[in-house]
Amino acid sequence: MGQEARCVARIGELRVEVKALLETDELILRGEHRLRLPFASLDGVEAADGLLTLHRADETVILDLGPAAERWAAKIRNPPTLLDKLGVKAGQQIAVVGLTDEQLHQQLHACADVYESMGIHAPSFAHDITGADFDLVFIQVETVLDLDALPIARTAITQDGAVWIVHPKGRPDLKDTHVIEAGRAAGLVDNKLARISESLSALRFVIPRDQRQASGARRTSG
């Protein structure tokens, strides 16, 4: 989740009250004036005297954020990377199952020790990851039936590891609620939502704290 603030915005000659939402890769204005400002589209970011000033092409947007202006400017200048948002750290052991996003796929392989599964429906899937101690497991699902992989994924992570379920956006037959229900049925709790791309979203699941046990020696699969 991002940060938000109600403030006065000056957009050219316009002066309006807005709700400003600072997300990981864009600033969104709602209320009397609606506007989306992707960080990548900005030509300049300044903060002084409680005012956050954003320059884009011929447009200047000024938000009266008070003490938060400097903090928001720093976050806009240095947004987290996709791997930061997903909690990926160098040297982790990660399983990837059916992931189609090439950018994320390449970044994971460049950063971590990645085990690549042939897919949820491959005969070796359950055998290869059941009982392994991965830090993170990424599984891309295309149908509600694919969510049957969650109980297997639960056995494949360390006690403080996580399962990321990647799924297409905007599918009425495969909503976040479907994924969350399947995760909870598998004995996991959801605690983060992340945008992977324009077409893919992901939900993170972890083992409830009161059900975690002391981790034993790490085992790897395959």
C-alpha positions as CSV (number, residue, x, y, z in Angstrom):
1,M,0.0,0.0,0.0
2,G,1.2,3.5,-0.7
3,Q,1.0,6.7,1.3
4,E,-1.8,9.3,1.0
5,A,-2.5,12.8,2.0
6,R,-5.3,15.4,1.6
7,C,-3.9,18.6,0.4
8,V,-4.3,21.6,-1.9
9,A,-2.9,21.2,-5.4
10,R,-1.9,23.8,-7.9
11,I,-2.0,22.7,-11.5
12,G,-1.3,25.6,-13.8
13,E,-3.8,28.3,-12.9
14,L,-6.1,25.7,-11.2
15,R,-6.1,25.4,-7.4
16,V,-8.1,22.4,-6.0
17,E,-8.3,20.2,-3.0
18,V,-7.3,16.6,-3.7
19,K,-6.4,13.3,-2.2
20,A,-2.8,12.5,-3.2
21,L,-1.8,8.8,-3.3
22,L,1.9,8.0,-3.5
23,E,2.3,4.6,-5.0
24,T,5.4,2.7,-5.8
25,D,5.7,4.0,-9.3
26,E,3.2,6.8,-9.7
27,L,1.5,9.7,-7.9
28,I,-2.3,9.7,-8.2
29,L,-4.6,12.7,-7.6
30,R,-8.3,12.2,-6.8
31,G,-11.1,14.5,-5.8
32,E,-11.8,17.8,-7.5
33,H,-9.1,17.0,-10.1
34,R,-8.0,13.6,-11.2
35,L,-4.5,13.0,-12.5
36,R,-2.0,10.2,-12.8
37,L,1.7,11.0,-12.8
38,P,4.0,8.0,-13.4
39,F,7.4,8.7,-12.0
40,A,9.0,7.7,-15.3
41,S,7.2,10.6,-17.0
42,L,8.5,13.3,-14.7
43,D,11.2,15.8,-15.8
44,G,11.9,17.1,-12.3
45,V,11.0,16.8,-8.6
46,E,11.6,19.5,-6.0
47,A,10.6,20.0,-2.4
48,A,10.9,23.2,-0.4
49,D,8.9,25.0,2.3
50,G,6.4,22.2,2.5
51,L,5.7,22.2,-1.2
52,L,6.3,19.3,-3.6
53,T,6.7,20.5,-7.1
54,L,6.5,18.0,-10.0
55,H,7.5,18.9,-13.6
56,R,6.2,17.0,-16.6
57,A,6.6,18.3,-20.2
58,D,4.8,21.7,-20.1
59,E,2.8,20.9,-16.9
60,T,3.7,21.8,-13.3
61,V,1.9,20.3,-10.3
62,I,2.5,21.7,-6.8
63,L,1.2,19.9,-3.7
64,D,1.1,21.6,-0.3
65,L,2.2,18.6,1.8
66,G,3.9,20.3,4.7
67,P,6.6,18.2,6.4
68,A,5.9,15.3,4.2
69,A,7.1,17.1,1.0
70,E,10.8,16.2,1.4
71,R,10.0,12.5,2.2
72,W,7.7,12.2,-0.8
73,A,10.2,13.8,-3.1
74,A,12.9,11.3,-1.9
75,K,10.6,8.3,-2.7
76,I,9.7,9.7,-6.1
77,R,13.4,10.2,-7.0
78,N,14.4,6.8,-5.7
79,P,11.4,4.4,-6.3
80,P,11.8,0.8,-5.2
81,T,12.6,-1.7,-7.9
82,L,10.3,-4.5,-8.8
83,L,12.5,-6.9,-6.8
84,D,12.4,-4.6,-3.8
85,K,8.6,-4.7,-3.9
86,L,8.7,-8.5,-4.1
87,G,11.1,-8.8,-1.2
88,V,13.8,-10.5,-3.3
89,K,17.3,-10.4,-2.0
90,A,20.6,-11.5,-3.5
91,G,21.5,-15.2,-2.8
92,Q,18.0,-16.3,-1.9
93,Q,16.7,-19.7,-3.1
94,I,13.6,-19.2,-5.3
95,A,11.3,-21.5,-7.2
96,V,9.6,-20.2,-10.3
97,V,6.6,-22.0,-11.8
98,G,5.1,-21.0,-15.1
99,L,6.2,-17.3,-14.9
100,T,5.6,-15.5,-18.3
101,D,6.8,-12.0,-17.5
102,E,10.3,-12.0,-19.1
103,Q,11.5,-8.9,-17.2
104,L,10.8,-10.4,-13.8
105,H,12.1,-13.8,-15.0
106,Q,15.5,-12.3,-16.0
107,Q,15.8,-10.2,-12.9
108,L,15.2,-13.2,-10.6
109,H,17.8,-15.3,-12.4
110,A,20.3,-12.5,-12.2
111,C,19.8,-12.0,-8.5
112,A,19.0,-15.3,-6.9
113,D,19.5,-19.1,-7.0
114,V,16.5,-20.1,-9.1
115,Y,14.9,-23.5,-9.5
116,E,12.7,-23.5,-12.6
117,S,9.7,-25.8,-12.7
118,M,8.2,-27.0,-15.9
119,G,4.7,-25.9,-14.6
120,I,1.9,-26.7,-12.2
121,H,0.6,-29.5,-14.4
122,A,4.0,-31.1,-15.0
123,P,4.2,-34.6,-13.5
124,S,7.3,-33.6,-11.5
125,F,5.9,-30.4,-10.0
126,A,4.7,-31.7,-6.7
127,H,7.6,-34.2,-6.3
128,D,10.3,-31.5,-7.0
129,I,9.2,-28.8,-4.6
130,T,7.3,-30.6,-1.8
131,G,9.3,-30.2,1.4
132,A,11.9,-27.9,-0.1
133,D,13.1,-24.8,1.8
134,F,12.7,-22.0,-0.7
135,D,12.8,-18.4,0.5
136,L,10.2,-17.5,-2.2
137,V,8.0,-19.4,-4.6
138,F,6.5,-17.7,-7.6
139,I,3.6,-19.5,-9.2
140,Q,1.7,-18.0,-12.1
141,V,-1.9,-19.2,-12.4
142,E,-4.3,-18.9,-15.3
143,T,-7.5,-20.6,-13.8
144,V,-9.1,-21.1,-10.4
145,L,-8.2,-24.8,-10.7
146,D,-4.5,-23.8,-10.8
147,L,-4.9,-22.5,-7.3
148,D,-4.8,-26.2,-6.1
149,A,-1.0,-25.7,-6.2
150,L,-1.1,-23.6,-3.1
151,P,-1.1,-26.4,-0.5
152,I,2.0,-27.8,-2.3
153,A,3.7,-24.4,-2.3
154,R,3.1,-24.1,1.4
155,T,5.3,-27.1,2.0
156,A,8.0,-25.7,-0.2
157,I,8.9,-22.5,1.7
158,T,10.9,-21.9,4.8
159,Q,9.0,-21.0,7.9
160,D,9.5,-17.3,7.2
161,G,9.3,-17.7,3.4
162,A,6.5,-16.6,1.1
163,V,4.5,-17.7,-1.9
164,W,3.7,-15.2,-4.6
165,I,0.7,-16.1,-6.7
166,V,0.9,-14.2,-10.0
167,H,-2.3,-13.9,-12.0
168,P,-3.8,-11.9,-14.9
169,K,-5.5,-8.6,-14.1
170,G,-9.2,-7.9,-14.9
171,R,-10.3,-11.5,-15.1
172,P,-13.8,-11.9,-13.5
173,D,-13.2,-15.7,-13.3
174,L,-9.9,-15.2,-11.4
175,K,-10.2,-12.3,-9.0
176,D,-8.0,-11.4,-6.0
177,T,-10.8,-12.8,-3.8
178,H,-10.5,-16.2,-5.5
179,V,-6.7,-16.2,-4.9
180,I,-7.1,-15.1,-1.2
181,E,-9.7,-17.7,-0.5
182,A,-7.5,-20.5,-1.9
183,G,-4.5,-19.2,0.0
184,R,-6.4,-19.2,3.3
185,A,-7.8,-22.7,2.6
186,A,-4.2,-23.8,2.2
187,G,-3.3,-22.5,5.6
188,L,-1.6,-19.3,4.5
189,V,-2.4,-15.6,5.0
190,D,-2.1,-12.9,2.4
191,N,-0.1,-9.8,3.4
192,K,0.9,-7.9,0.3
193,L,-0.3,-7.0,-3.2
194,A,2.1,-6.1,-6.0
195,R,1.9,-5.0,-9.6
196,I,4.1,-7.1,-11.8
197,S,3.2,-5.5,-15.1
198,E,0.3,-3.9,-17.0
199,S,-1.3,-7.3,-17.3
200,L,-0.2,-9.2,-14.2
201,S,-0.7,-8.8,-10.5
202,A,0.6,-10.8,-7.6
203,L,-0.5,-11.6,-4.0
204,R,2.0,-12.7,-1.3
205,F,1.1,-15.5,1.1
206,V,3.0,-16.5,4.3
207,I,2.6,-19.1,7.0
208,P,0.8,-17.6,10.0
209,R,3.2,-16.6,12.7
210,D,1.5,-18.8,15.4
211,Q,2.0,-21.8,13.1
212,R,5.7,-21.4,12.3
213,Q,8.2,-23.8,13.8
214,A,11.9,-23.4,14.2
215,S,13.5,-23.9,10.8
216,G,15.7,-27.0,10.3
217,A,18.6,-27.5,8.0
218,R,17.9,-26.0,4.6
219,R,17.1,-28.5,1.9
220,T,17.0,-27.9,-1.9
221,S,15.1,-29.7,-4.5
222,G,16.0,-30.9,-8.0
